[in-house]
Each structure stands twice: as C-alpha cells, then as structure tokens.
Amino acid sequence: EEIEEEDLVEMVVESELKITDVQWNDNLTDPGSEMYQEMQDDLEEEMNVAFCNEDTTLDTADNDATCSVAVTGFTEGSVNVEFEMSRLASNDSLPSEDELLEELQERITKKPMKKFAVDKKSLKISK
C-alpha cells in the first residue's frame, strides 16, 4: 500500500545508549575536539545502519533519506552517547515510546555496531 507523502510526519526521538568498550576521555565534552568528531562520525554511521536500514525507509519521489541519526553529545559513565533519531512515519501509525524502544533494542541486537560494544539495556528514550 502506497503511503502518501502528506500523511507522513517527522518523528524526532531523543535517546541515549552506553558504549562499554571505550574509555571515557574529557575530549568527548568538547565538540571541537578531534576525538569527539571522530566518535560522532563513527557512531552516526553505525547507528544509521542499525536504526535506519532499508525496511524503515519509504520510497519518496525525491528519494530523500527518511531516517537519520545525529549524535548530540557524550556523558561519562563508560561513554553514554546522546543522540536524536528523526524519521518519517505515517501519521496514523506512530509507534508508542515502548514500541519504539523495543524496536531499537531489537535492531541493535540484529545489527550490532562493528566498532562499538553497546549495552542494549542502556538504550533509553528521553522524549
């Protein structure tokens, strides 16, 4: 069934997960540092694969990406990664927070990140 573009809404989810195989470094508090930028790039690439793979993207005429992940910061505790995931979803089938969290945990289990070990139980949705 075709989903009309006007029926889509952008859903932005603020979320967090913990990486257990990276030592905390104070450079991760500085978005201008090389370490911050490298971690941000690597994580965004890996999380886009894990959370935004082909079965969530809708074919739109202009072929825009319908899902993306942006790392918004790091906090100490191993390394906690704060990120936003935005994705287009059909207005009449928006998932609940619990459904979305379950889906993200399932995705990261099926498609684990190559460069980082993630504590799946740490995955949470801020809002």
Phi, psi and chi 1 to 4 in degrees:
 res  aa     phi    psi   chi1   chi2   chi3   chi4
   1 GLU       -  129.3 -179.5 -172.8  -19.9      -
   2 GLU   -71.9  137.3  -87.8  -62.3  -66.3      -
   3 ILE  -103.5  125.2  -62.3  173.6      -      -
   4 GLU   -72.1  142.7  -64.9  -58.5  -43.6      -
   5 GLU   -60.2  -36.3 -132.6  170.2  -58.1      -
   6 GLU   -70.1  -13.1   56.9  -88.6   12.9      -
   7 ASP   -87.4   -0.7  -67.1  -23.1      -      -
   8 LEU   -92.6  142.0  -64.1  174.4      -      -
   9 VAL  -124.8  150.1  -70.0      -      -      -
  10 GLU   -85.9  126.8 -174.3  175.5   23.5      -
  11 MET  -108.9  119.6 -179.5  175.8   72.6      -
  12 VAL  -111.0  124.9  177.2      -      -      -
  13 VAL  -118.5  121.5 -178.1      -      -      -
  14 GLU   -88.0  130.4  -72.6 -176.0   18.9      -
  15 SER  -145.0  173.3 -161.4      -      -      -
  16 GLU  -152.0  147.0 -170.2  177.0  -60.8      -
  17 LEU  -146.4  162.7   56.0   76.6      -      -
  18 LYS  -111.0  133.3  178.8 -175.9  -68.8 -159.8
  19 ILE   -99.9  128.0  -63.5  171.9      -      -
  20 THR  -100.4   -7.0   55.3      -      -      -
  21 ASP  -112.0   18.0   61.9  -18.4      -      -
  22 VAL  -124.0  130.6  175.8      -      -      -
  23 GLN   -74.8  141.0  -74.1  -67.0  -51.2      -
  24 TRP   -63.0  142.8  174.4 -105.2      -      -
  25 ASN  -140.6  133.5 -177.0  -51.9      -      -
  26 ASP   -61.1  -19.5  -72.8  -20.9      -      -
  27 ASN   -61.0  -21.9  -74.9  -29.4      -      -
  28 LEU   -72.7   -5.4  -68.3  173.5      -      -
  29 THR   -90.7   -7.7   60.9      -      -      -
  30 ASP  -110.5  103.7  174.9   12.7      -      -
  31 PRO   -59.9  -15.8  -21.8   31.6      -      -
  32 GLY   -87.5   -9.8      -      -      -      -
  33 SER   -77.3  152.4   76.5      -      -      -
  34 GLU   -62.4  -40.7 -169.4  176.6  -32.4      -
  35 MET   -61.9  -45.4 -177.4  178.8 -166.0      -
  36 TYR   -58.6  -48.2 -178.0  104.7      -      -
  37 GLN   -66.3  -39.1  -69.1  173.0   -3.5      -
  38 GLU   -65.3  -45.0  -79.9  179.1   18.3      -
  39 MET   -62.6  -42.4  -78.4  -87.2  -69.9      -
  40 GLN   -60.5  -48.1 -177.6 -179.8   38.8      -
  41 ASP   -61.8  -48.3  -71.5  -11.6      -      -
  42 ASP   -61.4  -45.3  -73.6  -12.4      -      -
  43 LEU   -67.7  -41.5  -80.4  159.0      -      -
  44 GLU   -62.0  -41.7  -75.2  176.3   -2.7      -
  45 GLU   -61.8  -48.2 -170.0  176.9  -44.6      -
  46 GLU   -67.3  -40.9  -63.2 -115.2    5.7      -
  47 MET   -72.1  -31.1  -72.0 -165.4  -70.2      -
  48 ASN   -63.0  -39.9  -86.6  -50.8      -      -
  49 VAL   -65.1  -45.9  168.7      -      -      -
  50 ALA   -69.5  -45.3      -      -      -      -
  51 PHE   -98.8  -19.2  -61.6  141.9      -      -
  52 CYS  -122.6   33.7  -66.2      -      -      -
  53 ASN   -72.0  175.9   63.4    2.4      -      -
  54 GLU   -52.6  -28.8   61.7  -71.2  -18.1      -
  55 ASP   -79.9    1.4   59.4  -47.5      -      -
  56 THR  -107.2   -9.2   61.1      -      -      -
  57 THR   -89.8  140.3   53.8      -      -      -
  58 LEU  -103.8  144.6  -59.6  158.8      -      -
  59 ASP   -76.5  108.5  -93.1  -18.7      -      -
  60 THR  -107.1  155.3   52.3      -      -      -
  61 ALA   -54.7  -42.5      -      -      -      -
  62 ASP   -90.3    6.4   53.5    1.8      -      -
  63 ASN    58.9   30.4 -123.9   -4.3      -      -
  64 ASP   -65.2  150.4  -91.6   -7.6      -      -
  65 ALA   -68.5  132.7      -      -      -      -
  66 THR  -101.1    2.0   56.2      -      -      -
  67 CYS  -149.8  136.9  177.3      -      -      -
  68 SER  -152.6  154.9   64.8      -      -      -
  69 VAL  -120.8  134.9  174.2      -      -      -
  70 ALA  -127.2  122.1      -      -      -      -
  71 VAL   -75.5  126.5  170.5      -      -      -
  72 THR  -107.7   -8.5   55.9      -      -      -
  73 GLY   167.2  171.9      -      -      -      -
  74 PHE  -129.7  143.8  -60.1  100.1      -      -
  75 THR  -130.0  158.7   57.3      -      -      -
  76 GLU   -76.9  150.1 -163.3  168.2   -7.1      -
  77 GLY   133.9   75.7      -      -      -      -
  78 SER    57.0 -125.2  -65.3      -      -      -
  79 VAL  -130.6  116.5  175.9      -      -      -
  80 ASN   -91.3  129.5  -65.8  -44.9      -      -
  81 VAL  -104.9  119.9 -178.9      -      -      -
  82 GLU   -95.4  133.2  -63.1  166.6  -10.3      -
  83 PHE  -148.5  161.5   65.8   96.7      -      -
  84 GLU  -117.8  135.5  -84.0 -175.5    2.6      -
  85 MET  -114.8  126.0 -178.3  180.0   82.0      -
  86 SER  -117.2  139.3   70.1      -      -      -
  87 ARG  -153.5  146.1  143.0  176.5  143.1 -176.8
  88 LEU   -81.8  136.4  -67.2  178.2      -      -
  89 ALA  -139.1  152.4      -      -      -      -
  90 SER   -68.4  133.9  173.7      -      -      -
  91 ASN   -53.7  -34.2 -148.8   -2.8      -      -
  92 ASP   -93.6    5.1   54.0    7.6      -      -
  93 SER  -137.6   40.1   64.0      -      -      -
  94 LEU   -67.8  131.6  -70.2  177.0      -      -
  95 PRO   -73.2  152.2   25.0  -30.0      -      -
  96 SER   -73.7  167.1   71.6      -      -      -
  97 GLU   -58.9  -42.5 -161.1  169.3  -68.3      -
  98 ASP   -63.8  -42.6  -71.7  -14.6      -      -
  99 GLU   -63.4  -41.4  -70.4  168.9  -26.4      -
 100 LEU   -66.2  -44.5 -170.9   60.9      -      -
 101 LEU   -60.5  -43.9 -171.9   57.8      -      -
 102 GLU   -61.5  -42.2 -164.7  175.6  -58.2      -
 103 GLU   -63.8  -43.9  177.9 -167.9  -31.7      -
 104 LEU   -65.1  -40.4  -65.5 -179.2      -      -
 105 GLN   -64.7  -39.9  -73.6  170.7  -31.9      -
 106 GLU   -65.0  -42.1 -169.9  177.9  -61.5      -
 107 ARG   -63.4  -42.6  -76.6  173.8  173.8  -85.4
 108 ILE   -73.1  -19.6 -154.1  136.3      -      -
 109 THR   -76.8  -43.3  -56.6      -      -      -
 110 LYS   -73.5  -35.6  -77.8 -173.8 -177.6  158.6
 111 LYS  -124.2   72.7  -72.7 -167.9  153.5 -173.1
 112 PRO   -62.1  152.6   14.0  -17.0      -      -
 113 MET   -69.8  143.8  -66.6 -170.0 -162.1      -
 114 LYS   -77.4  -38.8  -68.3  178.4 -176.7   72.2
 115 LYS   -95.5  -12.3  -65.1 -177.6 -176.5  172.8
 116 PHE  -134.4  143.5  -56.7  100.1      -      -
 117 ALA   -94.2  126.4      -      -      -      -
 118 VAL  -112.6  135.6  173.9      -      -      -
 119 ASP   -81.8  103.3  174.6   -2.2      -      -
 120 LYS   -60.5  -31.6  -68.1  169.2 -164.1   55.3
 121 LYS   -70.4  -15.8  -69.0 -178.9  179.0   62.6
 122 SER   -81.6  -14.6   72.0      -      -      -
 123 LEU   -63.2  123.4 -168.9   61.7      -      -
 124 LYS  -143.7  160.2   59.8 -179.3 -176.5 -117.9
 125 ILE  -109.8  123.2  -67.1  176.6      -      -
 126 SER   -78.7  -43.7  -39.5      -      -      -
 127 LYS  -165.0      -   60.4  179.6  179.3 -168.8
